[in-house]
Amino acid sequence: MIHTFPRHSLSKVSPRERLRLILVKKLSVLLSSHILFLRADDMKWTIVIGLLVVMATGQAIRNSTEWLKYEEEWPRYKTTFAKVYMTREEEARKAKIFLENLEYISRHNQEADRGLHSYRLGVTPFADMTPEEFTQSRLDVGMILNSQNSSLDNLKTHMRSSERNANMEYKDWRDDGVITKEVRNQGDCNSCYAFAAVEAIESYFAIAGHSLTRRSAQQFVDCTGGSGNKGCTGGTVRNCFMYAKRTSLMTEENYPYVGKKNKNCKYKKVTSVRVSNIYKIARGSEADLKDAVAEVGPVAASIHGSQKDFYLYKSGIYNTCPTDHNGRYLDHALLVIGFRDEGDGKDYWIVKNSWGTGWGEGGYGKIAMNHENMCGIADRATYATVKKK
């Protein structure tokens, strides 16, 4: 339905605002004819049709206040996240998706304000994507879905150390200074497995008394093909750990991340930085995962991360993953660095992601704990040990 403006309403606004309202109406009509952009250079602003239209619900922008909001949000989004589109048609399509997601975020947060949700959504780097586009661009669908089911079978299983960890209410390894401060960004390369593995190893060495040094995720992307990984099309943390048992890790400075797989592995022999042993968490056991995080350090976990609410997550305790996946939809790896476990229904895992600081709470998030193994967080979790200094 094309929105119309009453004649008397136009008489009460300024000439510039009247022109704007008339343009909104005319552009809405043009949309049905598939005209994608109209530029008004003499007014020094560009109108993107995707921001004028009608949402997935069929509702048009109702008033000038709402129009101004969207006119401001889209350019701000593109600037904040350095978005560049190849064609006007592509930008119009992305603008429409962005506007739909903006409405979705607004509705969700209004419900959160009424106590209906335990987390809030926000404009993240992925706010111009559909779930299908996000899955294709960011998740390790190929490797984690198909091969990880058997990849942990030959690993030692974590054994709980003592009951004291079961009663621990809070742990955050950031407080110990063993988590690298910078939140990394994997970009369009499906390399979450490499970041989860390398950041875990960095922490293990720091906990063991060595300096906290950034190691090369790119080395895992380029050099672990022999261990079963596929560069930017997916891989597993377990395969990275197996590689790190045989080969030392270079520093990020000497082997920087480039967001794609290099043709050749560029490893150069360095001082030994290897893992000693690799362990898995008993499948689905949040109690064992908690014990490992409390006793050993951060644990790399695979989760079901393709939901819209997850890639638009901004703060709070995320709790809307499917719980009946049986490990089939584990498509994203991240690092579990802590927990809050006070038995009041508000328990959560603290996770560090590799999607930059624009996602979550500055790149970190909270996933519901003791909540039917939310997102499969304890289904495919692994850690490694290193020699103490």
Secondary structure, DSSP 8 states (H G I E B T S, - for coil): ------HHHHTTS-HHHHHHHHHHHHHHHHHTTT--EEEEGGGTEEEEGGGTS--TT-----SHHHHHHHHHHHHHHHHHTT---SSHHHHHHHHHHHHHHHHHHHHHHHHHHTTS-SEEE---TTTT--HHHHHHHH--HHHHHHTHHHHTTTSEE-----TTTTT--EEEGGGGT-S-SS--B-TTS--HHHHHHHHHHHHHHHHTTS----B-HHHHHHH-GGGT--GGG---HHHHHHHHHHS---BTTTS---SS--SS------S-----EEEE--TT-HHHHHHHHHHT--EEEEE----HHHHTEEEEEE--S-S--TTTT--EEEEEEEEE--SSS--EEEEE-SB-TTSTBTTEEEEESSSSSGGGTTTSEEEEE----
